[in-house]
């Protein structure tokens, strides 16, 4: 099913590029960055032209099948029809992601990001170079969180059957890219122009991209915390303090609502697969129990589908948010012994969600449980709800199928295995990724972990 979305991305990118061509061309007699290039010369590529496709591909990666699967396996959704019932019940094979592993390496993915960066370097545009580094870190870090080991060190090298790079090394590379990206976007290079109007999230704003990069670093350090312990939480805390803190700083995918420029959830739930994905009963019950105003924001009146606002073809989709960053900050502070700071950041996140402050007496495991509960709710429609569950076994979910375990990763695509002998057969692939050993107990309750 998702192949339809993947095909739509380049077309949408071209439509967006056409919409942007007018205002960009009007200023070509000026100087600096892309403005030094003549858009009427067909052999002269501009990094902003590639940026549009990369932007669209990243939005697809963060808004399509992997994210919906994350919601199914963390019981925020249930399968309502055909293959989504099977996936909800942990059915998975090499076709489950419909080519999303390969999408890391095709147009809009790593090749275009690298070319975008090469062109930006030619122009001496450090801002654009830094943004491309942050985009690459977002792409490969997300890929590693889903698949574990991925082709990276030998990617685009022309090496036959490129080897898989170990997942932890990919995360380290992503963190290093983010550090360099922050340095570059923060530079005062007079040639800095960046993507400008092509950037539909931040309009090329350097501070916004730097904050996003700090939040991504905090996210990835959290992903590593099960295997790297206290030092990872300390690093996550340091980065979250510099990350997104207000709703205006959120990294948001925007859609015009026109043909091929529609919200991905609308495309799936309204156009292509209505009824395949339904609200999870346990998640709805949790929101009702807490009298949470997000019940009406997330779902329709009878909790049979997403809300009309979220299913609008032009609905903006928040992908990386201040809520996530503040809750990473809260958790990392709690785990490193600063509970006053943890409560402060928890309450900042609650305020963004329209909730009152938490109890000032919260401490210890009860405080951690409240932070993780708030994050479970706030990360609705995000891959991070699954990543958090894998790391913490919270919520301590009873598996949808008795005797089964909640899957810890997805298989590589069939086509990738058939064309790259470095990809093992599905039967030889691990159940969990290297950053994610199974939990014996749930972090926030101390009870035996039911689903891992």
C-alpha positions as a Markdown table, in Angstrom:
| # | Residue | x | y | z |
|---|---|---|---|---|
| 1 | Unk | 0.0 | 0.0 | 0.0 |
| 2 | Unk | 2.7 | 2.4 | 0.9 |
| 3 | Unk | 4.2 | 2.3 | -2.6 |
| 4 | Unk | 1.6 | 4.8 | -3.6 |
| 5 | Unk | 2.9 | 7.3 | -1.0 |
| 6 | Unk | 6.5 | 6.7 | -2.1 |
| 7 | Unk | 5.6 | 7.4 | -5.7 |
| 8 | Unk | 3.8 | 10.5 | -4.7 |
| 9 | Unk | 6.7 | 12.1 | -3.0 |
| 10 | Unk | 8.8 | 13.1 | -6.1 |
| 11 | Unk | 5.7 | 14.4 | -7.8 |
| 12 | Unk | 4.8 | 16.5 | -4.8 |
| 13 | Unk | 8.3 | 17.7 | -4.6 |
| 14 | Unk | 8.2 | 18.9 | -8.2 |
| 15 | Unk | 4.9 | 20.6 | -7.6 |
| 16 | Unk | 6.4 | 22.4 | -4.5 |
| 17 | Unk | 9.5 | 23.3 | -6.5 |
| 18 | Unk | 7.3 | 24.8 | -9.2 |
| 19 | Unk | 5.4 | 26.8 | -6.6 |
| 20 | Unk | 8.7 | 28.1 | -5.2 |
| 21 | Unk | 10.3 | 28.9 | -8.6 |
| 22 | Unk | 8.6 | 32.3 | -9.0 |
| 23 | Unk | 9.7 | 34.1 | -5.9 |
| 24 | Unk | 13.2 | 32.6 | -6.0 |
| 25 | Unk | 13.7 | 33.6 | -9.7 |
| 26 | Unk | 12.7 | 37.2 | -9.0 |
| 27 | Unk | 15.9 | 37.7 | -6.9 |
| 28 | Unk | 18.4 | 36.0 | -9.1 |
| 29 | Unk | 20.2 | 39.3 | -10.0 |
| 30 | Unk | 21.2 | 39.5 | -6.3 |
| 31 | Unk | 24.3 | 37.8 | -4.9 |
| 32 | Unk | 25.1 | 35.1 | -2.4 |
| 33 | Unk | 24.4 | 31.4 | -2.1 |
| 34 | Unk | 21.9 | 30.0 | -4.6 |
| 35 | Unk | 21.4 | 33.5 | -5.9 |
| 36 | Unk | 24.7 | 33.4 | -7.7 |
| 37 | Unk | 23.4 | 30.6 | -9.9 |
| 38 | Unk | 21.3 | 31.1 | -13.0 |
| 39 | Unk | 18.1 | 29.0 | -12.7 |
| 40 | Unk | 17.6 | 29.2 | -16.5 |
| 41 | Unk | 20.7 | 27.1 | -17.1 |
| 42 | Unk | 19.3 | 23.5 | -17.0 |
| 43 | Unk | 22.7 | 22.0 | -16.3 |
| 44 | Unk | 23.2 | 24.1 | -13.1 |
| 45 | Unk | 21.7 | 22.3 | -10.1 |
| 46 | Unk | 20.7 | 24.2 | -6.9 |
| 47 | Unk | 20.7 | 22.7 | -3.5 |
| 48 | Unk | 17.3 | 24.2 | -2.8 |
| 49 | Unk | 15.9 | 22.1 | -5.7 |
| 50 | Unk | 17.1 | 18.9 | -4.0 |
| 51 | Unk | 16.0 | 20.2 | -0.6 |
| 52 | Unk | 12.4 | 20.0 | -1.6 |
| 53 | Unk | 12.6 | 16.3 | -2.4 |
| 54 | Unk | 14.6 | 15.5 | 0.7 |
| 55 | Unk | 12.1 | 17.4 | 2.8 |
| 56 | Unk | 9.2 | 15.4 | 1.3 |
| 57 | Unk | 11.0 | 12.1 | 1.7 |
| 58 | Unk | 11.8 | 12.7 | 5.4 |
| 59 | Unk | 8.2 | 13.7 | 6.0 |
| 60 | Unk | 7.0 | 10.4 | 4.4 |
| 61 | Unk | 9.5 | 8.4 | 6.5 |
| 62 | Unk | 8.2 | 10.0 | 9.7 |
| 63 | Unk | 4.5 | 9.9 | 8.8 |
| 64 | Unk | 3.8 | 6.6 | 7.0 |
| 65 | Unk | 3.8 | 2.8 | 7.6 |
| 66 | Unk | 6.6 | 2.6 | 10.2 |
| 67 | Unk | 4.8 | 5.2 | 12.4 |
| 68 | Unk | 1.5 | 3.5 | 12.0 |
| 69 | Unk | 3.1 | 0.1 | 12.9 |
| 70 | Unk | 4.6 | 1.8 | 16.0 |
| 71 | Unk | 1.1 | 2.9 | 17.0 |
| 72 | Unk | -0.3 | -0.6 | 16.5 |
| 73 | Unk | 2.4 | -2.4 | 18.5 |
| 74 | Unk | 2.1 | 0.1 | 21.4 |
| 75 | Unk | -1.7 | -0.3 | 21.4 |
| 76 | Unk | -2.5 | 3.3 | 20.6 |
| 77 | Unk | -4.2 | 1.8 | 17.6 |
| 78 | Unk | -5.7 | -1.5 | 16.7 |
| 79 | Unk | -5.9 | -3.2 | 13.3 |
| 80 | Unk | -9.4 | -2.7 | 11.8 |
| 81 | Unk | -9.1 | -4.6 | 8.5 |
| 82 | Unk | -7.0 | -7.2 | 6.5 |
| 83 | Unk | -3.2 | -6.7 | 6.8 |
| 84 | Unk | -3.5 | -4.2 | 9.7 |
| 85 | Unk | -5.2 | -6.8 | 11.8 |
| 86 | Unk | -2.3 | -9.2 | 11.0 |
| 87 | Unk | 0.3 | -6.5 | 11.8 |
| 88 | Unk | -1.5 | -5.7 | 15.1 |
| 89 | Unk | -1.2 | -9.4 | 16.0 |
| 90 | Unk | 2.6 | -9.2 | 15.3 |
| 91 | Unk | 2.5 | -10.6 | 11.8 |
| 92 | Unk | 5.4 | -9.2 | 9.9 |
| 93 | Unk | 7.7 | -10.2 | 7.0 |
| 94 | Unk | 10.0 | -8.6 | 4.5 |
| 95 | Unk | 7.2 | -6.8 | 2.8 |
| 96 | Unk | 5.7 | -5.1 | 5.9 |
| 97 | Unk | 7.4 | -1.7 | 5.4 |
| 98 | Unk | 6.7 | -1.7 | 1.6 |
| 99 | Unk | 10.1 | -0.6 | 0.6 |
| 100 | Unk | 11.0 | 1.9 | 3.4 |
| 101 | Unk | 14.4 | 0.4 | 3.9 |
| 102 | Unk | 15.2 | 1.1 | 0.2 |
| 103 | Unk | 13.8 | 4.6 | 0.5 |
| 104 | Unk | 16.8 | 5.5 | 2.7 |
| 105 | Unk | 19.0 | 5.2 | -0.4 |
| 106 | Unk | 16.9 | 6.4 | -3.4 |
| 107 | Unk | 15.8 | 9.9 | -4.6 |
| 108 | Unk | 15.0 | 12.1 | -1.7 |
| 109 | Unk | 17.2 | 10.0 | 0.6 |
| 110 | Unk | 20.9 | 9.7 | 1.2 |
| 111 | Unk | 22.0 | 10.4 | -2.5 |
| 112 | Unk | 20.1 | 13.7 | -2.7 |
| 113 | Unk | 21.2 | 14.8 | 0.8 |
| 114 | Unk | 24.8 | 14.2 | -0.1 |
| 115 | Unk | 24.5 | 16.0 | -3.5 |
| 116 | Unk | 22.6 | 18.9 | -1.8 |
| 117 | Unk | 25.6 | 19.2 | 0.6 |
| 118 | Unk | 28.1 | 19.1 | -2.2 |
| 119 | Unk | 26.4 | 21.9 | -4.0 |
| 120 | Unk | 26.0 | 23.9 | -0.8 |
| 121 | Unk | 29.8 | 23.6 | -0.2 |
| 122 | Unk | 30.5 | 24.8 | -3.8 |
| 123 | Unk | 28.5 | 27.9 | -2.9 |
| 124 | Unk | 30.2 | 28.4 | 0.4 |
| 125 | Unk | 26.9 | 28.2 | 2.2 |
| 126 | Unk | 27.6 | 26.8 | 5.7 |
| 127 | Unk | 24.0 | 27.2 | 6.8 |
| 128 | Unk | 22.8 | 24.9 | 4.0 |
| 129 | Unk | 25.7 | 22.4 | 4.7 |
| 130 | Unk | 24.7 | 22.3 | 8.3 |
| 131 | Unk | 21.0 | 21.7 | 7.5 |
| 132 | Unk | 21.9 | 18.9 | 5.2 |
| 133 | Unk | 24.0 | 17.3 | 7.9 |
| 134 | Unk | 21.0 | 17.5 | 10.3 |
| 135 | Unk | 18.8 | 16.0 | 7.6 |
| 136 | Unk | 21.2 | 13.1 | 7.1 |
| 137 | Unk | 21.4 | 12.4 | 10.8 |
| 138 | Unk | 17.6 | 12.4 | 11.0 |
| 139 | Unk | 17.4 | 9.9 | 8.1 |
| 140 | Unk | 20.0 | 7.5 | 9.2 |
| 141 | Unk | 19.1 | 7.6 | 12.9 |
| 142 | Unk | 15.5 | 6.9 | 12.1 |
| 143 | Unk | 16.6 | 4.0 | 9.8 |
| 144 | Unk | 18.8 | 2.6 | 12.6 |
| 145 | Unk | 16.0 | 2.8 | 15.1 |
| 146 | Unk | 13.7 | 0.7 | 12.8 |
| 147 | Unk | 16.1 | -1.8 | 11.3 |
| 148 | Unk | 19.2 | -1.8 | 13.5 |
| 149 | Unk | 22.3 | -2.4 | 11.4 |
| 150 | Unk | 22.0 | -0.5 | 8.1 |
| 151 | Unk | 24.2 | 0.1 | 5.1 |
| 152 | Unk | 26.0 | 3.4 | 5.9 |
| 153 | Unk | 29.8 | 3.4 | 5.9 |
| 154 | Unk | 29.8 | 1.8 | 2.4 |
| 155 | Unk | 26.6 | 3.5 | 1.2 |
| 156 | Unk | 26.9 | 5.2 | -2.2 |
| 157 | Unk | 30.5 | 4.0 | -2.5 |
| 158 | Unk | 29.9 | 1.7 | -5.5 |
| 159 | Unk | 31.0 | -1.3 | -3.4 |
| 160 | Unk | 29.3 | -4.4 | -4.5 |
| 161 | Unk | 27.1 | -5.9 | -1.7 |
| 162 | Unk | 27.9 | -3.1 | 0.7 |
| 163 | Unk | 28.2 | -4.2 | 4.3 |
| 164 | Unk | 25.9 | -3.4 | 7.1 |
| 165 | Unk | 27.2 | -0.8 | 9.6 |
| 166 | Unk | 26.5 | -1.8 | 13.2 |
| 167 | Unk | 23.5 | 0.1 | 14.7 |
| 168 | Unk | 25.5 | 1.7 | 17.5 |
| 169 | Unk | 28.1 | 3.0 | 15.1 |
| 170 | Unk | 25.3 | 4.5 | 12.9 |
| 171 | Unk | 24.0 | 6.3 | 16.0 |
| 172 | Unk | 27.5 | 7.6 | 16.8 |
| 173 | Unk | 27.8 | 8.8 | 13.2 |
| 174 | Unk | 24.4 | 10.5 | 13.5 |
| 175 | Unk | 25.5 | 12.2 | 16.7 |
| 176 | Unk | 28.7 | 13.4 | 15.1 |
| 177 | Unk | 26.8 | 14.8 | 12.1 |
| 178 | Unk | 24.5 | 16.7 | 14.4 |
| 179 | Unk | 27.4 | 18.2 | 16.2 |
| 180 | Unk | 28.9 | 19.4 | 12.9 |
| 181 | Unk | 25.5 | 20.5 | 11.7 |
| 182 | Unk | 25.0 | 22.7 | 14.8 |
| 183 | Unk | 28.4 | 24.3 | 14.2 |
| 184 | Unk | 27.7 | 25.0 | 10.6 |
| 185 | Unk | 24.2 | 26.4 | 11.0 |
| 186 | Unk | 25.5 | 28.6 | 13.8 |
| 187 | Unk | 28.2 | 30.1 | 11.6 |
| 188 | Unk | 28.2 | 33.8 | 10.5 |
| 189 | Unk | 29.5 | 33.1 | 7.1 |
| 190 | Unk | 28.4 | 36.0 | 4.8 |
| 191 | Unk | 27.6 | 33.5 | 2.0 |
| 192 | Unk | 25.0 | 31.7 | 4.1 |
| 193 | Unk | 21.6 | 31.7 | 2.4 |
| 194 | Unk | 20.2 | 28.3 | 3.2 |
| 195 | Unk | 17.1 | 26.8 | 1.6 |
| 196 | Unk | 14.9 | 29.9 | 2.3 |
| 197 | Unk | 11.3 | 29.5 | 1.1 |
| 198 | Unk | 12.0 | 25.9 | 0.0 |
| 199 | Unk | 12.1 | 25.0 | 3.7 |
| 200 | Unk | 8.4 | 24.7 | 4.6 |
| 201 | Unk | 9.2 | 24.0 | 8.3 |
| 202 | Unk | 11.7 | 26.6 | 9.3 |
| 203 | Unk | 12.3 | 28.8 | 6.2 |
| 204 | Unk | 16.0 | 28.2 | 6.7 |
| 205 | Unk | 16.1 | 29.7 | 10.2 |
| 206 | Unk | 19.5 | 28.8 | 11.7 |
| 207 | Unk | 18.4 | 28.9 | 15.3 |
| 208 | Unk | 15.4 | 26.6 | 14.7 |
| 209 | Unk | 17.6 | 24.0 | 12.9 |
| 210 | Unk | 20.2 | 24.2 | 15.7 |
| 211 | Unk | 17.5 | 23.5 | 18.3 |
| 212 | Unk | 16.1 | 20.7 | 16.3 |
| 213 | Unk | 19.6 | 19.1 | 16.1 |
| 214 | Unk | 20.0 | 19.3 | 19.9 |
| 215 | Unk | 16.6 | 17.6 | 20.3 |
| 216 | Unk | 17.6 | 14.9 | 17.9 |
| 217 | Unk | 20.9 | 14.4 | 19.8 |
| 218 | Unk | 18.8 | 14.1 | 23.0 |
| 219 | Unk | 16.5 | 11.6 | 21.3 |
| 220 | Unk | 19.4 | 9.4 | 20.1 |
| 221 | Unk | 21.2 | 9.5 | 23.4 |
| 222 | Unk | 18.0 | 8.2 | 24.9 |
| 223 | Unk | 17.9 | 5.4 | 22.3 |
| 224 | Unk | 21.3 | 4.4 | 23.5 |
| 225 | Unk | 20.6 | 4.6 | 27.3 |
| 226 | Unk | 19.8 | 0.9 | 27.7 |
| 227 | Unk | 23.3 | -0.1 | 26.7 |
| 228 | Unk | 25.3 | 3.0 | 27.7 |
| 229 | Unk | 23.6 | 3.7 | 31.0 |
| 230 | Unk | 24.0 | 6.9 | 33.0 |
| 231 | Unk | 26.3 | 8.7 | 30.6 |
| 232 | Unk | 23.7 | 8.5 | 27.9 |
| 233 | Unk | 21.1 | 10.1 | 30.2 |
| 234 | Unk | 23.6 | 12.8 | 31.2 |
| 235 | Unk | 24.2 | 13.6 | 27.5 |
| 236 | Unk | 20.5 | 13.5 | 26.7 |
| 237 | Unk | 20.0 | 16.0 | 29.6 |
| 238 | Unk | 22.7 | 18.4 | 28.3 |
| 239 | Unk | 21.2 | 18.3 | 24.8 |
| 240 | Unk | 17.6 | 18.7 | 25.7 |
| 241 | Unk | 18.4 | 21.8 | 27.7 |
| 242 | Unk | 19.4 | 23.4 | 24.3 |
| 243 | Unk | 16.5 | 21.9 | 22.3 |
| 244 | Unk | 12.9 | 22.7 | 21.3 |
| 245 | Unk | 10.9 | 24.3 | 24.2 |
| 246 | Unk | 7.9 | 26.1 | 22.6 |
| 247 | Unk | 5.3 | 24.9 | 20.1 |
| 248 | Unk | 6.5 | 27.6 | 17.6 |
| 249 | Unk | 9.8 | 25.7 | 17.4 |
| 250 | Unk | 8.2 | 22.3 | 16.4 |
| 251 | Unk | 9.4 | 20.6 | 13.3 |
| 252 | Unk | 6.1 | 20.4 | 11.4 |
| 253 | Unk | 5.2 | 18.9 | 8.0 |
| 254 | Unk | 2.9 | 21.2 | 6.1 |
| 255 | Unk | 0.5 | 20.3 | 3.3 |
| 256 | Unk | -1.5 | 22.4 | 0.9 |
| 257 | Unk | -4.2 | 19.7 | 0.7 |
| 258 | Unk | -4.1 | 19.7 | -3.1 |
| 259 | Unk | -3.5 | 16.7 | -5.3 |
| 260 | Unk | -0.3 | 14.9 | -4.3 |
| 261 | Unk | 0.3 | 17.4 | -1.5 |
| 262 | Unk | -1.9 | 15.9 | 1.2 |
| 263 | Unk | -1.3 | 14.8 | 4.7 |
| 264 | Unk | 0.0 | 11.2 | 4.8 |
| 265 | Unk | -2.6 | 10.1 | 7.4 |
| 266 | Unk | -5.3 | 11.6 | 5.3 |
| 267 | Unk | -4.0 | 9.7 | 2.3 |
| 268 | Unk | -4.0 | 6.4 | 4.2 |
| 269 | Unk | -7.1 | 6.6 | 6.4 |
| 270 | Unk | -9.4 | 8.5 | 4.0 |
| 271 | Unk | -8.3 | 7.9 | 0.5 |
| 272 | Unk | -6.5 | 4.5 | 0.4 |
| 273 | Unk | -7.3 | 2.4 | 3.5 |
| 274 | Unk | -10.3 | 3.7 | 5.4 |
| 275 | Unk | -11.1 | 1.5 | 8.4 |
| 276 | Unk | -7.7 | -0.3 | 8.5 |
| 277 | Unk | -6.6 | 1.6 | 11.6 |
| 278 | Unk | -8.8 | 2.2 | 14.6 |
| 279 | Unk | -8.2 | 3.8 | 18.0 |
| 280 | Unk | -6.8 | 1.4 | 20.6 |
| 281 | Unk | -9.3 | 0.7 | 23.4 |
| 282 | Unk | -6.6 | 0.7 | 26.1 |
| 283 | Unk | -5.2 | 4.1 | 24.9 |
| 284 | Unk | -8.7 | 5.6 | 24.7 |
| 285 | Unk | -9.4 | 4.3 | 28.2 |
| 286 | Unk | -6.2 | 5.9 | 29.5 |
| 287 | Unk | -7.2 | 9.3 | 28.1 |
| 288 | Unk | -10.6 | 9.1 | 29.6 |
| 289 | Unk | -9.3 | 8.0 | 33.0 |
| 290 | Unk | -7.0 | 11.0 | 33.0 |
| 291 | Unk | -9.7 | 13.4 | 31.7 |
| 292 | Unk | -7.1 | 14.3 | 29.1 |
| 293 | Unk | -8.2 | 17.0 | 26.6 |
| 294 | Unk | -6.2 | 15.2 | 23.9 |
| 295 | Unk | -9.0 | 12.6 | 23.6 |
| 296 | Unk | -11.0 | 15.0 | 21.5 |
| 297 | Unk | -7.9 | 16.3 | 19.7 |
| 298 | Unk | -6.8 | 12.8 | 18.6 |
| 299 | Unk | -10.1 | 11.0 | 18.0 |
| 300 | Unk | -13.6 | 11.7 | 16.8 |
| 301 | Unk | -16.6 | 11.9 | 19.1 |
| 302 | Unk | -17.3 | 8.2 | 19.3 |
| 303 | Unk | -13.5 | 7.2 | 19.2 |
| 304 | Unk | -14.0 | 5.2 | 16.1 |
| 305 | Unk | -11.4 | 7.1 | 14.0 |
| 306 | Unk | -8.9 | 10.0 | 14.1 |
| 307 | Unk | -10.4 | 13.4 | 14.6 |
| 308 | Unk | -11.6 | 15.4 | 11.6 |
| 309 | Unk | -8.9 | 17.9 | 12.2 |
| 310 | Unk | -6.2 | 15.3 | 12.0 |
| 311 | Unk | -7.7 | 13.7 | 8.9 |
| 312 | Unk | -8.0 | 16.9 | 6.9 |
| 313 | Unk | -6.0 | 16.8 | 3.7 |
| 314 | Unk | -4.1 | 20.0 | 4.7 |
| 315 | Unk | -3.6 | 19.1 | 8.3 |
| 316 | Unk | -0.1 | 20.0 | 9.5 |
| 317 | Unk | 1.8 | 17.1 | 11.0 |
| 318 | Unk | 4.1 | 17.8 | 14.0 |
| 319 | Unk | 7.0 | 15.4 | 13.6 |
| 320 | Unk | 9.5 | 16.5 | 16.3 |
| 321 | Unk | 8.2 | 18.7 | 19.1 |
| 322 | Unk | 8.9 | 20.7 | 22.2 |
| 323 | Unk | 6.7 | 18.2 | 24.1 |
| 324 | Unk | 9.1 | 15.4 | 23.2 |
| 325 | Unk | 12.2 | 17.5 | 24.1 |
| 326 | Unk | 10.8 | 18.7 | 27.4 |
| 327 | Unk | 9.9 | 15.1 | 28.4 |
| 328 | Unk | 13.3 | 13.8 | 27.4 |
| 329 | Unk | 14.7 | 16.6 | 29.6 |
| 330 | Unk | 12.4 | 15.6 | 32.5 |
| 331 | Unk | 13.2 | 11.9 | 32.2 |
| 332 | Unk | 16.9 | 12.5 | 31.9 |
| 333 | Unk | 16.9 | 14.8 | 34.9 |
| 334 | Unk | 15.0 | 12.3 | 37.0 |
| 335 | Unk | 17.3 | 9.5 | 36.1 |
| 336 | Unk | 20.4 | 11.6 | 36.9 |
| 337 | Unk | 19.1 | 12.6 | 40.3 |
| 338 | Unk | 17.6 | 16.1 | 39.7 |
| 339 | Unk | 14.0 | 15.6 | 40.5 |
| 340 | Unk | 13.2 | 19.3 | 40.9 |
| 341 | Unk | 14.3 | 20.0 | 37.4 |
| 342 | Unk | 12.4 | 16.9 | 36.2 |
| 343 | Unk | 9.2 | 18.1 | 37.7 |
| 344 | Unk | 9.7 | 21.6 | 36.2 |
| 345 | Unk | 10.1 | 20.2 | 32.7 |
| 346 | Unk | 7.2 | 17.7 | 33.1 |
| 347 | Unk | 5.0 | 20.7 | 34.0 |
| 348 | Unk | 6.2 | 22.7 | 31.1 |
| 349 | Unk | 5.3 | 19.8 | 28.8 |
| 350 | Unk | 1.9 | 19.4 | 30.5 |
| 351 | Unk | 1.2 | 23.1 | 30.0 |
| 352 | Unk | 1.9 | 22.8 | 26.3 |
| 353 | Unk | -0.8 | 20.0 | 26.3 |
| 354 | Unk | -3.3 | 22.2 | 28.2 |
| 355 | Unk | -2.9 | 20.3 | 31.4 |
| 356 | Unk | -2.4 | 21.6 | 35.0 |
| 357 | Unk | 0.8 | 21.1 | 36.9 |
| 358 | Unk | 1.6 | 17.7 | 38.4 |
| 359 | Unk | 1.7 | 17.1 | 42.1 |
| 360 | Unk | 4.7 | 18.7 | 43.7 |
| 361 | Unk | 5.1 | 15.6 | 45.9 |
| 362 | Unk | 5.9 | 13.3 | 42.9 |
| 363 | Unk | 9.3 | 11.7 | 43.4 |
| 364 | Unk | 11.2 | 8.5 | 42.6 |
| 365 | Unk | 9.5 | 5.9 | 40.5 |
| 366 | Unk | 6.1 | 7.6 | 40.7 |
| 367 | Unk | 7.7 | 10.7 | 39.1 |
| 368 | Unk | 9.3 | 8.6 | 36.4 |
| 369 | Unk | 6.0 | 6.9 | 35.7 |
| 370 | Unk | 4.2 | 10.2 | 35.3 |
| 371 | Unk | 6.9 | 11.4 | 32.9 |
| 372 | Unk | 6.7 | 8.3 | 30.8 |
| 373 | Unk | 2.9 | 8.3 | 30.8 |
| 374 | Unk | 2.8 | 11.9 | 29.6 |
| 375 | Unk | 5.3 | 11.0 | 26.9 |
| 376 | Unk | 3.3 | 7.9 | 25.8 |
| 377 | Unk | 0.3 | 10.2 | 25.3 |
| 378 | Unk | 2.3 | 13.1 | 23.7 |
| 379 | Unk | 4.1 | 10.9 | 21.2 |
| 380 | Unk | 0.9 | 9.8 | 19.5 |
| 381 | Unk | 1.5 | 9.3 | 15.8 |
| 382 | Unk | 5.3 | 9.1 | 16.3 |
| 383 | Unk | 7.8 | 6.4 | 16.0 |
| 384 | Unk | 9.1 | 7.4 | 19.4 |
| 385 | Unk | 6.3 | 5.8 | 21.3 |
| 386 | Unk | 7.7 | 2.4 | 20.1 |
| 387 | Unk | 11.3 | 3.4 | 20.8 |
| 388 | Unk | 10.3 | 4.4 | 24.3 |
| 389 | Unk | 8.4 | 1.2 | 24.9 |
| 390 | Unk | 11.4 | -0.9 | 23.7 |
| 391 | Unk | 13.7 | 1.0 | 26.0 |
| 392 | Unk | 11.5 | 1.1 | 29.2 |
| 393 | Unk | 8.8 | -1.6 | 28.8 |
| 394 | Unk | 6.3 | 1.2 | 29.6 |
| 395 | Unk | 3.4 | 1.0 | 29.4 |
| 396 | Unk | 3.7 | -2.6 | 30.6 |
| 397 | Unk | 1.5 | -3.8 | 27.7 |
| 398 | Unk | -0.2 | -7.2 | 27.8 |
| 399 | Unk | 0.7 | -8.6 | 24.3 |
| 400 | Unk | -2.2 | -8.6 | 21.8 |
| 401 | Unk | -1.5 | -12.3 | 21.2 |
| 402 | Unk | -1.1 | -14.5 | 24.3 |
| 403 | Unk | 2.4 | -16.0 | 24.5 |
| 404 | Unk | 3.9 | -13.6 | 21.9 |
| 405 | Unk | 6.3 | -10.7 | 22.4 |
| 406 | Unk | 6.0 | -7.2 | 21.0 |
| 407 | Unk | 8.4 | -7.1 | 18.0 |
| 408 | Unk | 11.6 | -5.1 | 18.5 |
| 409 | Unk | 12.4 | -4.3 | 14.9 |
| 410 | Unk | 11.3 | -4.6 | 11.3 |
| 411 | Unk | 12.8 | -6.8 | 8.6 |
| 412 | Unk | 14.8 | -5.4 | 5.7 |
| 413 | Unk | 12.9 | -5.2 | 2.4 |
| 414 | Unk | 12.8 | -8.3 | 0.2 |
| 415 | Unk | 14.3 | -6.4 | -2.7 |
| 416 | Unk | 17.2 | -5.3 | -0.7 |
| 417 | Unk | 18.1 | -8.8 | 0.4 |
| 418 | Unk | 17.8 | -10.1 | -3.2 |
| 419 | Unk | 20.2 | -7.4 | -4.5 |
| 420 | Unk | 22.7 | -7.3 | -1.6 |
| 421 | Unk | 24.1 | -10.5 | -0.2 |
| 422 | Unk | 25.2 | -8.6 | 3.0 |
| 423 | Unk | 21.5 | -8.7 | 4.0 |
| 424 | Unk | 20.7 | -11.9 | 6.0 |
| 425 | Unk | 17.7 | -14.0 | 5.4 |
| 426 | Unk | 14.7 | -13.0 | 7.5 |
| 427 | Unk | 15.1 | -16.1 | 9.6 |
| 428 | Unk | 18.7 | -15.1 | 10.4 |
| 429 | Unk | 17.8 | -11.5 | 11.4 |
| 430 | Unk | 17.6 | -10.7 | 15.1 |
| 431 | Unk | 14.3 | -10.1 | 16.9 |
| 432 | Unk | 15.7 | -7.0 | 18.7 |
| 433 | Unk | 18.3 | -4.4 | 17.8 |
| 434 | Unk | 21.6 | -3.9 | 19.5 |
| 435 | Unk | 20.5 | -0.8 | 21.5 |
| 436 | Unk | 17.5 | -2.7 | 22.8 |
| 437 | Unk | 18.0 | -5.7 | 25.1 |
| 438 | Unk | 14.7 | -7.1 | 26.4 |
| 439 | Unk | 13.6 | -5.6 | 29.7 |
| 440 | Unk | 13.1 | -8.0 | 32.6 |
| 441 | Unk | 10.9 | -5.4 | 34.4 |
| 442 | Unk | 9.0 | -2.3 | 33.5 |
| 443 | Unk | 11.1 | 0.8 | 34.4 |
| 444 | Unk | 8.2 | 2.8 | 35.8 |
| 445 | Unk | 6.4 | 0.1 | 37.8 |
| 446 | Unk | 9.0 | -2.5 | 38.8 |
| 447 | Unk | 6.7 | -5.3 | 37.6 |
| 448 | Unk | 7.8 | -8.1 | 35.4 |
| 449 | Unk | 7.8 | -6.9 | 31.8 |
| 450 | Unk | 4.9 | -8.7 | 30.0 |
| 451 | Unk | 5.7 | -8.0 | 26.4 |
| 452 | Unk | 9.5 | -8.4 | 25.9 |
